[in-house]
Amino acid sequence: MRVVVTGASGNVGSALVRELVRRRHTVTGVARRRPDPGDDPTADSVRWHTADVADEPLDPVLGGADALVHLAWMFQPTHDPDTTWRANAVGTRNVLAAAARTGVGVVVCASSVGAYSPALDDDPVDESWPTDSPSPAAYCREKAYVERALDTFEATHPDVRVVRVRPAFVFQRSSGAEQRRIFGAPGLRPWMLERRLLPILPVPSGLRLQTVHADDLAQVYAEVVERPVRGAFNVAADGVLRRRELGELFDARTVEAPASVARAAVEGAWRVRLAGAPGNLFDALLRLPVLSTARAKTELGWQPRYGAAEALAEMLTGAREGAGTGLPPLHPESPAL
C-alpha cells in the first residue's frame, strides 16, 4: 500500500515509519522540516514532503495514496493557544478536506486519552466513553475538536474507512530530549534528572498514569491500516503507574502531595516559564480515565511488548542521556519548543 504519514518525523511518526517500511509499504512522510538524509535511517525507503498541514495544499502528496495516517500535532507553545489551535484543529480539518478531494480510501487519525470525558474511578473504559473533554487545557480541547471533525467526516464520507487511535502517554528512548524540551524548563539539562538528585519524590494524590511504547503504538497504527476495521481503538501498555511504581522508577522515597498544592506549583512554574504544562492540563491529568485495550487485543491481535513502567523508564533514561535522533523534532540539539 502507499501510505502517507503526516507528522512522520516526530515521536510516534518516526516509529510508525519504521514499522511501515519493515512491512514493505510505500511511505510518504509529511513534516514541517525535511530530515537530513544523512541523519535519517529510513532515507532510502521514504519519500519526504515538506508542508505545514494548517495552510498548505496537500492534494499533490495525497493523490494516489491508499491510506493516510494523520499524526501531525503541536503541543507547544502552551502560552499561545491560537498557534496550537491553528496547527492542530485547523490542520486536521485541512488534512481531512484534502483526503476527501483526492479520494483516499483509508483515513487513520491520532486522537488521545486526553479527548475523553473525566472518570474518577479505576474501572477501565472502552471506546464508547464520551469524548467531550470539558478541560480548558488547549491539548484536551483540540483533541476533542478532532473527534468532532472525524464524526462529521465519517458521516459525510461513508465510503472512507475511518479509524481513530486513542493512546495513553507515548514514550521511547529517542524521544527523551524532545520530552524534556516539551515538559521541562528551558534551562533543564540531562544531569538534572539523575536519580541521586531526587531522593524524595512528591506524587500528587490521585495520580494514575498509563503509558505506551512508541513501537507498540506503531504496530497498532500499521494493523489498522492493513485490516478492514473502523472506529476507535484505545492503546496503552499493561499496567497503571501510581505512587509506588513511580517511586520504584525514580529509586526515590515518595510522599503524597495534596493535588491542590501540586497544581498550584505546576501553574506557578508554567506562568514564569519554568514548566511546559499549565495547571489546567494537570487538572485534566488527574481526571483521565483508565483505558481498556480489549478491542485492540481482540480485533488486532495486539500484545504490547513493553509494560507501562518499561516505556516510561526508557524515556527517562533517554532524557537523562540527552538521547534523540537526527530527525528535527527528536534531535538532541533542536531548539526549545
C-alpha positions in Angstrom: 0.0 0.0 0.0 1.0 3.6 -0.5 0.7 5.2 2.9 1.1 9.0 3.6 2.0 9.8 7.2 1.7 13.4 8.5 4.0 14.3 11.4 6.2 11.5 10.2 9.4 12.8 11.9 8.0 13.0 15.4 7.9 10.6 18.3 5.1 8.4 17.1 5.6 9.2 13.4 9.2 8.0 13.4 8.2 4.7 15.0 5.4 4.2 12.5 7.5 4.9 9.5 10.0 2.3 10.7 7.2 -0.2 11.1 5.6 0.5 7.7 8.9 0.3 6.0 9.5 -3.0 7.7 6.2 -4.3 6.4 7.2 -3.2 2.9 4.7 -0.4 2.4 5.5 2.6 0.2 5.7 5.5 2.6 5.5 9.3 2.1 6.3 11.3 5.1 5.0 14.8 5.6 6.8 17.1 8.0 7.3 20.8 8.5 11.1 20.3 8.4 12.7 17.9 6.0 15.1 15.4 7.7 18.7 15.4 6.6 19.2 12.2 4.6 22.4 11.6 6.4 20.6 11.6 9.7 17.5 9.6 8.6 17.9 5.8 8.8 14.8 5.4 6.6 16.1 7.9 3.9 16.3 5.3 1.2 12.8 4.0 1.8 10.7 7.1 2.4 9.8 10.0 0.2 9.6 13.2 2.2 7.3 16.1 1.5 7.7 19.4 3.4 4.5 21.1 4.4 2.6 23.0 7.1 -0.6 21.0 7.2 -2.6 24.0 8.5 -2.4 26.1 5.4 -0.5 24.3 2.6 -2.3 22.3 -0.1 -1.8 18.5 0.5 -3.6 17.3 -2.7 -0.3 16.7 -4.6 1.0 14.4 -1.9 -2.3 12.6 -1.1 -3.2 12.0 -4.7 -2.9 8.2 -5.4 -2.5 7.3 -1.7 -4.2 4.2 -0.4 -4.1 5.4 3.2 -3.5 8.5 5.3 -2.3 8.4 8.9 -2.6 11.9 10.4 -0.2 12.3 13.3 0.9 15.9 12.9 0.5 17.8 16.2 1.9 20.7 18.0 2.0 20.6 21.8 4.0 23.8 22.4 3.7 26.8 22.7 1.2 26.3 25.6 1.4 30.0 26.2 0.0 30.7 22.7 -3.1 28.5 22.2 -4.0 30.3 19.0 -0.9 28.8 17.4 -1.6 25.3 18.6 -5.3 25.6 17.6 -4.2 26.6 14.1 -1.7 23.7 13.8 -4.0 21.0 15.4 -7.6 21.9 14.8 -7.3 23.8 11.6 -4.5 21.5 10.4 -6.7 18.4 10.9 -9.6 20.0 9.1 -7.3 20.8 6.2 -5.9 17.3 6.0 -9.4 15.7 6.1 -10.6 18.0 3.3 -7.6 17.1 1.1 -8.2 13.4 1.8 -11.8 13.8 0.6 -10.8 15.7 -2.5 -8.2 13.1 -3.5 -10.2 10.0 -2.8 -8.1 8.5 -0.1 -9.9 5.3 0.9 -8.5 4.9 4.5 -8.1 7.7 7.0 -6.4 7.0 10.3 -6.2 9.8 12.8 -4.4 10.3 16.1 -6.7 11.1 19.0 -5.8 10.7 22.6 -6.8 9.6 26.1 -7.0 13.4 26.6 -10.1 13.6 24.5 -12.1 11.5 26.9 -14.5 12.9 29.5 -13.3 12.5 33.1 -13.5 9.4 35.1 -12.6 9.3 38.8 -12.6 5.6 39.5 -10.3 2.8 38.3 -12.8 1.0 36.1 -11.3 0.8 32.6 -13.4 2.5 29.9 -13.9 1.2 26.4 -14.1 3.3 23.2 -17.7 4.1 23.8 -16.8 6.5 26.7 -17.7 10.1 25.8 -15.0 12.2 24.1 -16.4 15.6 25.3 -13.3 16.6 27.3 -14.5 19.6 29.3 -11.0 20.6 30.1 -9.9 24.2 29.2 -6.4 22.9 28.5 -5.6 23.5 24.9 -4.4 20.0 24.3 -7.6 18.3 25.5 -9.9 20.9 23.8 -8.1 20.4 20.5 -8.2 16.6 20.7 -12.0 16.8 21.5 -12.4 19.0 18.4 -10.6 16.5 16.3 -13.1 13.8 17.4 -16.0 16.0 16.3 -14.2 16.7 13.0 -13.9 13.0 12.5 -17.5 12.4 13.3 -18.5 14.9 10.6 -16.1 13.5 8.1 -17.2 9.9 8.8 -20.9 10.9 8.3 -20.3 12.7 5.1 -17.9 10.2 3.6 -19.3 6.8 4.4 -17.2 5.2 1.6 -14.0 6.1 3.5 -12.8 3.7 6.2 -12.1 6.0 9.2 -10.1 4.8 12.3 -9.2 6.9 15.3 -6.5 5.8 17.7 -6.6 7.0 21.3 -3.3 6.2 23.0 -2.0 6.9 26.5 1.2 8.8 27.0 3.7 7.7 24.3 7.4 7.2 25.1 10.6 5.8 23.7 14.2 6.3 24.4 14.8 8.5 21.4 12.1 10.9 22.5 13.9 11.7 25.7 15.4 15.0 24.7 12.2 16.1 23.0 10.1 15.2 26.0 12.5 17.2 28.2 12.0 20.3 26.0 8.2 19.9 25.8 7.5 19.5 29.5 10.6 20.9 31.3 12.1 24.3 31.9 14.1 25.9 29.1 17.3 25.5 31.1 16.7 21.9 32.2 19.7 19.8 31.5 20.0 16.0 31.4 22.1 15.7 34.5 19.4 17.5 36.5 17.2 14.3 36.1 19.7 12.0 37.7 18.1 9.8 40.4 20.7 10.8 43.1 19.3 14.4 42.9 15.8 13.3 43.6 15.8 11.2 46.9 12.3 12.2 47.7 9.6 12.2 45.0 6.3 14.2 45.7 3.4 12.4 43.9 0.1 14.2 43.6 -2.7 12.4 45.4 -4.9 10.5 43.0 -2.3 10.4 40.2 -2.5 7.3 37.9 -0.7 7.1 34.7 -0.9 4.9 31.6 1.8 4.8 29.0 2.6 3.0 25.8 5.9 2.5 24.0 6.1 4.2 20.5 7.0 0.9 18.8 3.9 -0.9 20.3 1.7 2.0 19.3 3.2 1.9 15.8 2.1 -1.7 15.5 -1.5 -0.7 16.2 -1.4 2.0 13.5 0.1 -0.4 11.0 -2.6 -3.0 11.8 -5.5 -0.6 11.4 -4.1 0.5 8.1 -3.9 -3.1 6.8 -7.1 -4.6 8.4 -10.7 -3.8 7.4 -11.6 -2.2 10.8 -13.4 1.1 11.6 -13.9 3.2 14.6 -11.8 3.9 17.7 -9.1 1.9 19.4 -7.7 2.6 22.9 -4.0 1.8 23.2 -2.0 1.5 26.4 0.6 -0.8 27.8 -0.3 -3.3 30.5 -0.2 -1.8 34.0 -1.2 1.5 35.6 1.5 3.6 37.3 0.7 5.1 40.7 2.8 6.4 43.6 4.5 3.1 44.4 5.5 2.3 40.8 6.8 5.9 40.3 8.9 5.7 43.4 10.5 2.5 42.1 11.2 4.1 38.7 12.9 7.0 40.3 14.5 5.0 43.0 13.1 7.5 45.5 11.1 7.7 48.6 7.7 9.1 47.7 5.5 11.4 49.6 1.9 12.1 48.8 1.3 15.8 47.8 -2.2 17.3 48.0 -3.4 17.8 44.5 -4.2 21.4 45.1 -0.7 22.1 46.2 0.8 20.3 43.3 -1.5 22.1 40.9 -0.5 25.5 42.3 3.2 24.6 41.9 2.7 23.5 38.3 0.7 26.6 37.4 3.2 28.9 39.1 6.1 27.3 37.3 4.3 27.5 34.0 3.4 31.1 34.4 7.1 32.1 34.8 8.1 29.6 32.0 9.8 27.1 34.3 7.5 24.3 33.2 6.0 23.4 29.9 2.5 22.3 31.0 -0.1 24.6 32.6 -2.2 23.9 35.7 -5.4 23.1 33.7 -3.5 20.3 31.9 -2.5 19.0 35.4 -6.2 19.1 36.4 -7.0 17.0 33.3 -4.3 14.5 34.0 -5.8 13.7 37.4 -9.2 13.0 35.8 -8.2 10.9 32.9 -10.0 7.5 32.6 -8.2 4.2 32.7 -8.2 2.8 29.2 -9.4 -0.7 28.4 -7.4 -2.1 25.4 -9.6 -5.1 24.9 -10.7 -4.1 21.4 -7.1 -3.7 20.1 -6.1 -7.0 21.7 -9.1 -8.9 20.4 -9.6 -7.5 16.9 -6.0 -6.7 16.0 -4.3 -9.4 17.9 -2.2 -6.7 19.5 0.1 -7.5 22.5 2.3 -4.8 23.8 6.0 -5.8 24.2 6.7 -3.1 26.8 4.9 -2.6 30.1 3.8 0.8 31.4 6.9 1.2 33.7 9.3 0.0 30.9 8.1 2.6 28.4 8.4 5.4 31.0 11.8 4.2 32.2 13.2 4.1 28.7 12.1 7.7 28.0 13.6 8.8 31.4 16.9 7.1 30.5 16.8 8.9 27.2 16.1 12.2 28.8 19.0 11.8 31.3 21.3 10.8 28.4 20.1 13.5 26.0 19.0 10.8 23.6 17.4 11.6 20.3 17.8 11.0 16.5 18.7 13.1 13.5 15.1 13.8 12.8 14.4 17.5 13.6 11.8 17.1 16.4 13.8 14.4 18.1 17.3 15.9 17.6 19.1 16.4 20.9 20.2 19.9 19.9 16.9 21.1 18.5 15.9 24.5 20.0 13.4 24.6 22.8 9.8 24.5 21.6 
